[in-house]
Amino acid sequence: MLTGEPFIPETITVHLGAPDEAAPNVTVSYPDYIKNVASSEIFPTWPDVALRANIYAITSFALNRIYTEWYPSRGYDFDITAVTQYDQKFIEGRQIYDNIAALVDELFDDYVRRQGRIEPLFTAFCNGTTSTCAGLSQWGTVDLARQGFVPFEILQYYYGDDIEIVRNAPVRSKTMSYPGSILSAGASGMAVQTIQIQLNRISRNYPAIPKIPLASGDFDAATEDTVRTFQQVFSLPVTGAVDKATWYRIAYIYTSVKRLAELDSEGITIEDLPMQFEEDLSLSMENEQVRGLQYFLAVIGVYYESVEPLEITGVYDAQTAASVRSFQRVYGLPVTGIVDEATWDDIYRAYAGIAASIPVEDAEWIPLLYPGFVLQEGMTNDYVRVLQEYLTYIHRTIPTIPEVRNTGYFGPVTKAAVTAFQRYAGLSPNGAVGAVTWDGISGLYSDLRFGYEKRPYQAPGYTIR
């Protein structure tokens, strides 16, 4: 399954038949695909409001198929079919209606998702006359439009009040998520972390598969054991390494247990990429994990009056222990002043809830909090775009930190800029952005743009008592 924030693919490959039917594949530009489906599924004479609501449903459905790798994970060499029994109608070479084409040009890079979720919503729909379903009724949208509903209200009517529209999603070339080479002992990186996270979720439904204690992105002995067990359970060659077949089988099972291609999907949240607990933290320890802990507590202390404030030094001193004890009292944990796994998990959850309350679109004026997951090469999302904006602003004052285009894609240039900042700030120059590096970059951006020590710890008008 693809990782990180969804994007708009430049092209989509359509199978002109049922999945197992001997039929050709055609690859077309993504906007042209949406125009074709919209011209095949709905009528150009419908009210503009109804057309817009239907186009949102069509784009979200297609993106869900791409994001979950629904067909590649099942062994097919296409993204979607042209058959309404499985997907949505596509007719090769058909006439495209002018008003529908104009609307698609405006809306093709927007999609629907549940609030607090990452993946495009599986926006099931049917015509509402000859067939009905637990989703959008195409003819029903016409009636609602005539009653004065706007497109978003129509979508809420069918999909619930907890949806939102993501606008202007990034467009980039679509690549399969399989990294292209076998992952085995000693490998590291985002691809390894992806399968670790997915295997840990799968283990909830398949208890015979052991959890990986630390989903750090390092392919360790525990990961190898879990992969071996997964391969045994699902009748794959038991090698302990993740080849293409194992990768896509993991993606298939993960999508299934999460129900990502259903309206009542469990969904993927920020917390699916948590900051992992590594070891107990206590007095006199000094490392980057302590600094990350202090960063989380500093943020929480602004929003919870009962949590004592502290300085971010990287040293677990008496002030840090006092702050930890105050947090443990608030959350009903044993008041030890030591951060064990239970305390770490509650600190992370409290922080993640606060971070999610600050809109990404306000990042230029309210320096954004660390999103709660490591940003690293290969990712595409809004937090990467914000990171790039911050680095570029810092470049104006510190030229040794390279300028980066704010594309939202974490490529080699972004990694080089991050590494340069880490060297400048005396941090481990690994090119990945965890809590400590994010705090350093966003804090320096804040100092340079708004004045010294205006740190990104609170959004205006939001407090917890």
N, C-alpha and C positions, 0 to 999 in steps of 0.2 A: 504494500500500500504506500502511496505517496506520503511524504512526511512534511510537517510544517504547515503554514498557511496555504490554502488553495490559490491557484493562479488560473488565468485564462490561457488555454493552449492555442498556439498558432493554427494547428490543424487537428482534425479528428478523423479516425478511420472507422467507416461504417460498413457493416456486413449486410449485403442486400438480400437477406433471407433470415430464417430462424437460425439460432446458434449452431445447430448440427447439420443444417442444410448446406448442400454443395452450391454455394453462391459466391460471386465475386466480392471482394472488398474494394471500396473506393475511399481515397483520402482527399478531403476537401478542407478549405479554410474554415475555422470554427464559426465566424460570423455567417458565412454562406450556408453552413449546416443549419444554424438556427433559423435563418430566413426560409430555407427549404421546409423545415419541419413546421414552422409557423404557418407558412402558406398551405401546407398539407393538412394541418390539424384544425385551423380556425378560419373564419370567414372575414375577408377584408372590409365587409360592410358593417361589421360590428362596431359599437361605440369605441372610441379611442381608449377609454378607461379599461374596458374589458380586454381589448387587445394587449394592453400593457401588462395586466395581471397574468394573462396567459403566457406572454413572452417570459416573464419572470419565472413562471413554473417550468417552462421548457428549458431555459438556461440552467436552472438549478438541478433539474433532473439529469441533464447531460453531464454537468460538472460532478454530480454525485457518482455517476458511473465512472468517470475518469479518476476522481480522487480515490475511490475505493479500489480501483483497478479490478472492477467486477469481473470482466471477461478475461484479461490477461492472467489473473490469479486462478482461473479455471482452465487455463491451457489454450485459450484462443488467441489469435493474432489480430484482434480488432478491439475497438473501444466500446462499440454500441451496435445494436442491430437496427434494421429499418422496419421491423415488424412490431405492430402495436400490442401484440400479445405479450411481448417481452419489454419493449421500450417505447419509442415514439415514431410516428410515420415519417419516412424520408423517401422521396421519389426522385431518382436520379434524372436530371435534365428537365425537371418540371418548371413551369412558369412561376416567377416570383412576383408577388404583388408590390406595387411601388410604395404604398403607405406602410405595409408591413416591413419592407426593406428599410425604410427610413427609421421606423421605430427600433428595429434590431440594431441599426448602426448606433443608435443612442443608448441602447440598454444591454448590448451583448456582454459587457464586462461587469454587470451587476448580477447578484444572485441572492437567494434567500437562505438563511440559516437560523437555528434556534439561538436565542440569547445565551451567552456563556459557552457556546459550542464553536468548534472550528470548522467542521465539515459542511459542505453545501447540503441543505435539507433534501431528502428524497421526496420531491414534490409530486406524489402520485396524482394523476388526473384522469378523467374519462369524459365522454361527451355529455353525460347527464340525461340522455334520452334512451338510446338503445343499450347503454351500459352505465352502471353506477359503481362508485367505489368510495373508499374512506379517504377522499382527497378532494381536489378541486373539480367542480362540474363546469365544463366549458360553456354550455348553454346557460348554466346558472349565473355565470359571471355577467352575461348580458342583462339578465333581470336585475342583478345588484347594481350594475352601472346605471340602469334607468331609474333606480331608486335613489341615486345620488351618492353611492359609495365611490371612494377614490381607490386606485389600485391597491394600496397597502391595506386598506380596510377589507377589500375583497379577499386578499391573501390571508388576513387574520381570520376572516369568517370561516375559511376552510381549513387553515392549518394551526389556528390558535393565536392567542394574544402574545405569546412569548417568542415571536419571530422578529427578525430584523433583516434589513436589506443591506448587504455589503455593496458599496458602490466603487467603481473605478478600480477593480481588482487588477493586479499587474498582469501583463501579457508576456509570455515567454515560450520558448520552444519546449515541447513536451518530451520528456525522456522517461523511460521505464525506471521505476525506483530500484530495481535490482542493480547493485553497484557495478556489475560487469565482471567481477572475479569472486572466487570462493572466499568466504569469510571463515577463518579458522583460528586456532589458538595463537595468540600474539597480535592479532589484528586489533585495530582501534579506530574510533571515529563515530560519526553520526549514524552510519549504516548499522554498526554493531549495536549502538544504543537503541536504534529503532527496533531491532528484533528482540532485544532484551526487554523493552517495555511491552511489546506485543506478547511475548511468551509469558511474562508475569501476569498479564490480564487473562490470557488463555487458561492459565493454571487454576483460576478461580472456577472455571467450568470443568476442567479436567485435572482433579487433584493429584492424579498420579504424576503429573509433570511438576517437578520441583520449582519453586520460585528462585530467581537469581537475586541474592542478597543485595548486590550493589550494581544497579544498571548505569554504570559509569561510562560506557562506551569502550571498555577494555574487554576483549574476548578472553576471559579467564577460565580457570578449570570449572567453576560453577556454571558458567555459560555453556561450556562444552558438554557437561553432564545433562543440562536441561535440554539442549539440542538433541542429544542422543535419545533421551526419553521421548521427546516429541516425535522423533523419527520412528521409534518403536511403536508408539501409539497410533500413528497414522500411516504405517506400513511403507515407510520410505527406507532406502538404504541407510543403515545405522553407521554413520561416519563421524558424527560429532561436529561436522563442518556444514556451513550453510551454502549450498550450491543454489542454482536457479530454481530447481524443483522444490527444495526445502523453503527457500525465500517466499515463493508464491503460495505454497501450502500454508505457511505461517500467516501470510496476508489474508488468505481465504478464510481461515478459521477465525482470525481476529475480527474481520469484518462481520462474520456470522455471529460470534458471541456478543459483539457490540451492537448488532442489528443496524448497522450503518446505512443499509439500503431499505429501511423501513421508516414509516412515519413516527413510530414511537421509539426511535433509535436511542440507545443509551448515550451516544454522542462522545466526542473527544473534547476534553477541556485542557486548560493550561496545566491542571494538576496531573494530567497523564505524562507530563515531563517534569517530575519533581526534582528539587534539590535533594540528593541522596544523603542519608545519614552515613557517616564514615566511622566515627568513634566518639566515646564520651568526651565532653569538653569540661575542663575544670580549672581551678586556680593555677596560675603560672604558665599555662600553655600559651604558645605564641606561634600562630600560623594563619594562613589565608582563610581557613574554615572559621576560625575565631573571628576574624574580621567580617566575614559574611554574616555570622551570627549577630555581631554587634550592629551591622547595618540593618538587619531585619528588626531587631529590638528598638533601634533608634526610630524607625518608621512607626512601629507599633506604639511606642511611647508617646508619639504625637497624638495619636487617635484614642488611646486609652489612658485616662488620667492616672489610673492605678498602677500602671507599669512605669517604673522609674527610668528616667532618661539616662543616657550614657554617651561617652565619646567613642569614636571608631578608631581604635589604635592597633588592633591585631593582637593585643596582649590580654589574656583573661585575668583581669585584676579584680580587686574587691568591688569596684563599681559595677563591673560586668556581673559578678556573682549576685550582687544586690538586685540588679535589674532582672536577672533570671529568676530569683526567688519571688520577686513581685509578680512576674508573669505566671509562675507556677501557682501562686495564691489565687490569682484571677481565674485560672483555668481548672482549679481543683486538683492539681497535680501534687505529688509529694514535694514539700518545700525543702529542697536539698542544695540549691545553688549550683547543681551539676546538670549539664545538659545531656540526658540520656536520649534514647531513640524516641520515647513517648513525648518528651518535652520538645525535641527538635521538630517532630511532626506537627505538633500543635502550633509552634512558633511559625512554621512554614505556612500552615493553613491560614493563620490569622493574617500573616503578611500578604498571602496571595489574594485574600478577599479584599484587602485595602487596595492593592495594586490594580485589581480588576475594576475598581470604582472610578479610576481616572481615565477619561477618554484619550485614546491614542491621538486623535485629531487635535488635542490641545497641547501636544508635546512641545511646540515651538515656544509657548508662553509659560507652561508649567512643566519644568524639566521632569521627565517621566521616571517613574519607579521601575526598578528591575522587573522584567515580566515574570520571573519565577522559573525560567528554564534557560539552559545555556544556549547562546547564539554562536553558531559556528559555520564553517564553510559548507556551502550546499543548501542552506536555508533560504527561503523567500517568505517574508512577512512584513507587516508594518513596523515591527520593532527594529528590524534590520534597517529599514528606511530611516527611522528616527536616529538610530546609531550613526548612520552615514551623515545625516544632517549635523549631528553634534561634532563628529570628527572634522567635517569640512569647516565648521565655524572655528574650531580650535586651530586648524591649519593656518588661519589668518594671523594668529599670534605666534604659533610655534610651527614654523615651516618644515621642521624635520618630521612632523606627522603628516603624511600625505593627504591631499584632498581626495575625496571619494564622491562619485556621482550617487545621488540618492535614488537608486533603482529599486531598492527593496530586496535585491539579491546579494547574498553574502558570498562573493567570489574571491579570487586571489588578491585583488586590489584592496578590498575591504580587510581581508586577513592581514595584509602587509601594514595597513594603517593601524589596525588594532595592535599588532606586534610592536610597531614603533611607539605607540602610546605606552604600552606595558613597559618597554625599556625605559622610556622617559620617566615613568612613575615608579620604577623600581619593583615592578610586579613580574611574576613568572611569564616570560614571553612565549606563550603557547598559541597565540592568535585566536583563542576562543574567549567569549565574553560571558563570564559568570557574574555573580553578584558584586564581587570586589572590583572587577574591571569596569562593570557598568556604573557603579557608584563613583569611581574615579573619573570616568569620561563625562557622565552627566553632571557631576559636581564641578568639574573644571569648566564645562560649558556654561553652567549657571553662574560661576564666579566671573567669567569673562563677559558674559552678556548682561547680567543683571546686578552684579556687585558681589563682593566677597561674602561668602558664607550664606548666600540665599540658596539653601539646599533643597532638593526636590522631595521634601518629606510630607507635604500636605497640599491637597487641592482645596481651593477656597470654598468655604461654606459646608465642609463635610467634617463632622466630628462624631465621635462615639463616646458616650458617657458610661 
